């Protein structure tokens, strides 16, 4: 049975695992526009993440020392208009966010990752609102003394390095995708869905402007890069896997007393929908039309 794949990538603490848990529950329970075609062979870590959510806790970050095998997962899905004999694999490689960040720093991709990107006709790229690991760009007016200090530290300690801003990291990941995504699939214009996770953490005014406007304000380099990329079809989605914060005891109690499908949503432009499969479905539709 022939398969196609959509790959999930993103830096550390970008929301991949919690999104995948909600995506899995949505398709297996039949509440989304996509459906699962067969039980995945390695779904343990996704089930573990889902169990965290069901008990009112977000899944912890993936083990940054992971060296392969334990977190790799493929979920075969199909849509209402898609041939069930040619499913799409939503593929999560056994690559942690720290390793993706390392690839950005070195500007190099291992051969196995390159093969995965070339064999995938679409991708989901993650960034999370309010992550403690998001790196703000330097303020060039006030950064000069800090840069002098960094130069001195670099001379004294070769291991010291200045962190790359999240805006630049995302641009570099988009560059990887532009150069490699789908080159072995025959798809002329692969789709990339940028998922802004933890969307519920935004204030009402910011959220009301939609995901693209948020990206333009928070990550202007990425927003500009999207307009310059001609080989990829890119859209931006806001995602909240449960629609609130488990640190809020009132929300947590309401969540635990309710049904999971009543919580969480996806925002495209200004429209909000409960179906957590929408970004994957959008990527899949792009390949079907080519």
C-alpha positions as CSV (number, residue, x, y, z in Angstrom):
1,X,0.0,0.0,0.0
2,X,1.5,3.3,-1.1
3,X,1.9,6.0,1.5
4,X,2.6,9.7,1.6
5,X,3.9,11.6,4.6
6,X,3.5,15.0,6.4
7,X,6.4,15.7,8.8
8,X,6.3,17.6,12.1
9,X,9.2,19.8,13.0
10,X,10.0,22.5,15.6
11,X,12.4,23.7,18.2
12,X,12.3,22.7,21.9
13,X,9.1,23.4,23.8
14,X,7.2,24.3,20.7
15,X,4.1,22.2,21.4
16,X,4.5,19.2,19.0
17,X,3.8,16.5,21.6
18,X,0.7,18.0,23.1
19,X,-0.7,18.8,19.6
20,X,0.0,15.3,18.4
21,X,-1.9,13.9,21.5
22,X,-5.0,15.9,20.7
23,X,-4.7,15.1,17.0
24,X,-4.6,11.4,17.8
25,X,-7.6,11.5,20.1
26,X,-9.6,13.6,17.5
27,X,-9.0,11.1,14.6
28,X,-9.5,7.9,16.6
29,X,-12.7,9.2,18.2
30,X,-14.1,10.3,14.9
31,X,-14.6,14.0,15.8
32,X,-12.4,15.4,13.0
33,X,-12.5,15.6,9.2
34,X,-9.7,13.1,9.1
35,X,-9.9,9.5,10.2
36,X,-7.2,6.9,11.2
37,X,-6.8,4.0,8.8
38,X,-4.9,1.6,11.0
39,X,-3.5,1.4,14.5
40,X,0.1,2.8,14.5
41,X,2.9,0.4,15.6
42,X,4.5,2.9,18.0
43,X,1.9,5.0,19.6
44,X,3.0,4.6,23.3
45,X,4.5,8.1,23.8
46,X,1.5,9.7,22.1
47,X,-0.9,7.8,24.4
48,X,1.2,8.8,27.4
49,X,1.0,12.4,26.3
50,X,-2.8,12.1,25.9
51,X,-3.1,10.6,29.4
52,X,-1.3,13.6,30.8
53,X,-3.9,15.9,29.2
54,X,-6.8,13.7,30.4
55,X,-5.6,14.1,34.0
56,X,-5.3,17.9,33.7
57,X,-1.6,18.2,32.9
58,X,0.3,19.1,29.8
59,X,2.8,16.5,28.6
60,X,6.4,17.2,29.6
61,X,9.0,18.2,27.1
62,X,10.6,15.3,25.2
63,X,13.9,14.0,26.5
64,X,16.6,16.2,25.1
65,X,19.0,13.3,25.3
66,X,16.9,11.1,23.1
67,X,19.1,9.4,20.5
68,X,16.5,7.7,18.4
69,X,13.9,5.1,18.3
70,X,11.6,5.7,21.3
71,X,9.6,8.7,20.1
72,X,9.4,8.1,16.3
73,X,5.7,7.7,15.3
74,X,3.7,7.5,12.1
75,X,-0.1,7.8,12.1
76,X,-1.8,6.8,8.8
77,X,-4.9,9.0,8.1
78,X,-7.3,9.6,5.3
79,X,-9.9,12.2,4.5
80,X,-13.5,11.9,3.2
81,X,-12.4,12.5,-0.4
82,X,-9.2,10.6,-0.3
83,X,-8.5,7.1,-1.5
84,X,-8.2,4.9,1.7
85,X,-5.8,2.7,-0.2
86,X,-3.3,5.6,-0.3
87,X,-3.2,7.0,3.2
88,X,-1.1,9.9,4.4
89,X,1.3,9.3,7.3
90,X,1.6,12.0,9.8
91,X,5.2,11.4,10.7
92,X,7.0,12.5,13.8
93,X,10.7,11.6,13.6
94,X,12.7,10.7,16.7
95,X,14.3,14.1,16.7
96,X,13.9,16.4,19.7
97,X,13.5,20.2,19.5
98,X,17.0,20.6,20.8
99,X,18.4,18.6,17.9
100,X,16.4,20.7,15.4
101,X,17.8,23.8,17.1
102,X,21.3,22.3,16.8
103,X,20.8,21.8,13.1
104,X,19.9,25.5,12.8
105,X,23.1,26.5,14.6
106,X,25.3,24.3,12.4
107,X,23.3,24.9,9.1
108,X,23.6,21.1,8.5
109,X,21.1,18.3,8.3
110,X,22.0,14.7,8.9
111,X,21.3,12.4,6.0
112,X,18.4,10.6,7.7
113,X,16.6,13.9,8.4
114,X,17.2,15.1,4.8
115,X,15.7,11.9,3.5
116,X,12.6,12.4,5.7
117,X,12.1,15.9,4.4
118,X,12.6,15.0,0.8
119,X,10.1,12.1,1.1
120,X,7.4,14.3,2.8
121,X,4.9,16.3,0.6
122,X,4.1,18.7,3.5
123,X,5.1,19.8,7.0
124,X,3.8,21.3,10.2
125,X,6.2,23.8,11.7
126,X,5.7,24.7,15.4
127,X,6.3,27.7,17.6
128,X,4.7,28.2,21.1
129,X,3.3,31.4,22.6
130,X,5.1,32.4,25.8
131,X,7.6,29.5,25.9
132,X,10.5,30.1,28.3
133,X,12.8,28.8,25.6
134,X,11.8,31.4,23.0
135,X,14.7,33.7,22.3
136,X,14.0,37.4,21.7
137,X,16.1,39.2,19.1
138,X,18.8,41.6,20.2
139,X,18.1,45.2,20.8
140,X,20.9,46.6,18.7
141,X,20.8,49.9,20.5
142,X,21.4,48.4,24.0
143,X,23.2,45.2,23.0
144,X,26.7,46.7,22.2
145,X,28.1,46.3,25.7
146,X,26.7,42.8,25.9
147,X,28.3,42.0,22.5
148,X,31.7,43.2,23.8
149,X,31.3,41.0,26.8
150,X,30.4,38.0,24.6
151,X,33.5,38.6,22.5
152,X,35.7,38.6,25.6
153,X,33.9,35.4,26.9
154,X,34.4,33.7,23.5
155,X,38.1,34.4,23.7
156,X,38.2,32.9,27.2
157,X,35.8,30.0,26.7
158,X,35.3,28.4,23.3
159,X,32.0,26.8,24.5
160,X,30.3,30.1,25.0
161,X,28.0,31.2,22.2
162,X,25.2,33.7,21.8
163,X,21.7,32.2,21.4
164,X,20.0,32.5,18.0
165,X,16.6,34.3,18.2
166,X,13.5,32.2,17.7
167,X,12.6,34.5,14.7
168,X,15.9,33.5,13.0
169,X,15.6,29.8,13.9
170,X,12.2,29.7,12.3
171,X,13.5,31.3,9.2
172,X,16.3,28.8,9.0
173,X,13.8,25.9,9.4
174,X,11.8,27.4,6.6
175,X,14.9,27.5,4.5
176,X,15.5,23.8,5.1
177,X,11.9,23.1,4.0
178,X,12.1,25.3,0.9
179,X,15.3,23.5,-0.3
180,X,14.3,19.9,0.6
181,X,10.6,19.4,1.3
182,X,8.9,17.0,-1.1
183,X,11.7,17.0,-3.7
184,X,11.3,13.2,-4.0
185,X,7.5,13.2,-4.1
186,X,6.6,14.9,-7.4
187,X,4.6,17.6,-5.5
188,X,5.4,20.9,-7.2
189,X,4.3,23.2,-4.3
190,X,4.4,21.5,-0.9
191,X,2.3,23.0,1.8
192,X,3.7,24.1,5.2
193,X,1.3,24.9,8.1
194,X,2.9,27.0,10.8
195,X,1.2,26.2,14.1
196,X,1.3,28.9,16.8
197,X,0.5,26.7,19.8
198,X,-0.8,27.8,23.2
199,X,-2.9,30.4,21.4
200,X,-5.2,30.7,24.5
201,X,-2.3,32.5,26.3
202,X,-2.8,35.6,24.1
203,X,-4.9,38.5,25.2
204,X,-8.2,39.0,23.5
205,X,-7.1,42.0,21.4
206,X,-4.0,40.3,20.0
207,X,-5.8,37.0,19.4
208,X,-8.6,38.8,17.5
209,X,-6.2,39.9,14.8
210,X,-5.5,36.3,13.8
211,X,-2.4,34.1,13.5
212,X,-0.8,35.9,10.5
213,X,-0.9,39.3,12.3
214,X,0.5,37.7,15.5
215,X,3.4,36.3,13.5
216,X,4.0,39.7,11.8
217,X,4.2,41.4,15.2
218,X,6.2,38.8,17.1
219,X,8.3,37.2,14.4
220,X,8.6,39.8,11.6
221,X,11.5,38.0,9.8
222,X,9.4,34.9,9.5
223,X,6.4,36.9,8.3
224,X,8.5,38.5,5.6
225,X,10.1,35.2,4.7
226,X,6.6,33.7,4.0
227,X,5.9,36.3,1.4
228,X,9.3,35.6,-0.3
229,X,8.9,31.8,-0.5
230,X,7.5,30.8,-3.9
231,X,8.1,27.1,-3.9
232,X,6.0,26.5,-0.7
233,X,2.4,27.2,0.0
234,X,2.4,28.5,3.6
235,X,-0.5,29.2,6.0
236,X,-0.5,30.1,9.7
237,X,-2.8,28.5,12.3
238,X,-3.4,29.3,16.0
239,X,-3.8,26.2,18.1
240,X,-4.9,25.6,21.6
241,X,-5.0,21.9,22.5
242,X,-7.4,22.3,25.5
243,X,-8.5,26.0,25.3
244,X,-7.1,27.1,28.6
245,X,-4.4,26.8,31.3
246,X,-4.3,23.9,33.8
247,X,-2.8,26.3,36.3
248,X,-6.2,27.9,36.5
249,X,-8.0,25.7,39.0
250,X,-11.5,26.8,37.8
251,X,-10.6,26.0,34.2
252,X,-9.0,22.7,35.2
253,X,-12.0,21.6,37.2
254,X,-14.3,22.4,34.3
255,X,-12.1,20.5,31.9
256,X,-11.9,17.4,34.1
257,X,-15.7,17.4,34.4
258,X,-16.3,17.9,30.7
259,X,-15.6,16.0,27.5
260,X,-12.3,16.4,25.7
261,X,-13.8,17.2,22.3
262,X,-15.5,20.2,23.9
263,X,-12.1,21.8,24.6
264,X,-9.3,23.0,22.3
265,X,-9.6,24.7,19.0
266,X,-7.8,25.8,15.8
267,X,-7.8,29.4,14.5
268,X,-7.3,30.2,10.8
269,X,-7.5,33.9,10.0
270,X,-10.2,35.0,12.6
271,X,-12.3,31.8,12.4
272,X,-12.2,29.4,15.4
273,X,-13.1,25.7,15.0
274,X,-13.0,22.7,17.4
275,X,-11.5,20.3,14.8
276,X,-7.8,19.8,15.8
277,X,-7.1,18.1,12.5
278,X,-7.6,21.2,10.4
279,X,-3.9,22.1,9.8
280,X,-3.1,18.5,8.7
281,X,-6.2,18.4,6.5
282,X,-5.1,21.6,4.8
283,X,-1.7,20.3,4.1
284,X,-3.1,17.0,2.8
285,X,-5.6,18.8,0.4
286,X,-2.7,20.7,-1.2
287,X,-1.1,17.4,-2.4
288,X,-4.5,16.1,-3.6
289,X,-4.9,19.0,-5.9
290,X,-1.6,18.6,-7.7
